[in-house]
Amino acid sequence: MPRIKTNGTTNPSRVPTRACSSTKDTIRQDIGTDLGAEATDEQIVRALVERGDWTEQGAREVLQPARRYGTSILRNALALAAAMQIEDGSAGL
């Protein structure tokens, strides 16, 4: 996954838009456009592992909060992590 670039912004609410857009494009390339909202977890994990530079554990770890929380909560979590300057977190992925 690409590293998040803040481009010097001091407003964390602007970071997620740029970061999510870049990450979303990368993930779309990794899984292709053939997988949509109806895709199963196994299909998404397999696509990320086979087509992208993902480990199975990393794909599963990112997929679960995406399914559980959706974009609005995760966008806020990303803004908070960016404001706190937390790039990799404590999960060790």
C-alpha positions as CSV (number, residue, x, y, z in Angstrom):
1,M,0.0,0.0,0.0
2,P,1.3,3.5,-0.7
3,R,2.4,5.7,2.1
4,I,0.2,8.6,2.9
5,K,1.6,11.9,1.9
6,T,0.3,15.0,3.8
7,N,1.9,17.4,1.4
8,G,2.5,19.8,4.3
9,T,-1.1,20.3,5.2
10,T,-1.9,21.3,8.7
11,N,-5.6,20.4,8.3
12,P,-5.9,16.7,8.9
13,S,-9.4,16.7,7.4
14,R,-7.8,17.3,4.0
15,V,-5.4,14.4,4.2
16,P,-7.9,11.6,3.9
17,T,-9.3,12.9,0.7
18,R,-6.0,12.9,-1.1
19,A,-4.7,9.7,0.7
20,C,-7.9,7.8,0.2
21,S,-8.1,8.8,-3.5
22,S,-4.5,7.6,-4.1
23,T,-5.0,4.4,-2.1
24,K,-8.4,3.7,-3.7
25,D,-6.8,3.9,-7.2
26,T,-4.0,1.6,-6.1
27,I,-6.4,-1.0,-4.7
28,R,-8.7,-0.8,-7.7
29,Q,-5.6,-1.6,-9.8
30,D,-4.7,-4.5,-7.5
31,I,-8.2,-6.1,-7.4
32,G,-9.3,-4.9,-10.8
33,T,-12.7,-3.5,-11.7
34,D,-14.3,-6.9,-11.9
35,L,-14.8,-7.0,-8.1
36,G,-17.5,-4.8,-6.7
37,A,-19.5,-4.5,-3.4
38,E,-20.9,-8.0,-3.9
39,A,-17.4,-9.6,-3.9
40,T,-16.8,-12.1,-1.1
41,D,-14.0,-11.6,1.4
42,E,-12.1,-14.6,-0.1
43,Q,-12.4,-13.1,-3.6
44,I,-11.0,-9.7,-2.4
45,V,-8.2,-11.3,-0.4
46,R,-7.2,-13.6,-3.3
47,A,-7.2,-10.6,-5.7
48,L,-5.1,-8.4,-3.4
49,V,-2.6,-11.2,-2.9
50,E,-2.4,-12.4,-6.5
51,R,-2.6,-9.1,-8.3
52,G,-1.1,-6.7,-5.8
53,D,1.8,-6.6,-3.4
54,W,-0.3,-7.8,-0.4
55,T,0.2,-10.5,2.1
56,E,-2.8,-12.6,3.0
57,Q,-2.7,-11.3,6.6
58,G,-2.4,-7.7,5.5
59,A,-5.4,-8.1,3.1
60,R,-7.6,-9.6,5.8
61,E,-6.6,-7.0,8.4
62,V,-7.5,-4.1,6.1
63,L,-10.7,-5.8,4.7
64,Q,-12.3,-6.3,8.1
65,P,-12.4,-2.7,9.3
66,A,-13.5,-1.7,5.8
67,R,-16.5,-4.0,5.9
68,R,-17.2,-3.1,9.6
69,Y,-16.8,0.7,9.6
70,G,-17.1,1.9,6.0
71,T,-15.6,5.1,4.6
72,S,-16.9,7.7,6.9
73,I,-15.4,6.2,10.1
74,L,-12.2,5.1,8.4
75,R,-11.8,8.6,6.9
76,N,-11.9,10.0,10.4
77,A,-9.5,7.4,11.7
78,L,-7.1,8.2,8.9
79,A,-7.3,11.9,9.6
80,L,-6.6,11.2,13.3
81,A,-3.6,9.0,12.5
82,A,-2.3,11.6,10.1
83,A,-2.6,14.4,12.7
84,M,-0.9,12.2,15.2
85,Q,1.8,11.3,12.7
86,I,1.2,7.6,13.0
87,E,2.2,6.0,9.7
88,D,2.5,2.3,10.3
89,G,0.6,1.8,13.6
90,S,1.2,-0.9,16.2
91,A,-0.3,-3.9,14.3
92,G,3.1,-4.7,12.8
93,L,1.9,-5.1,9.2
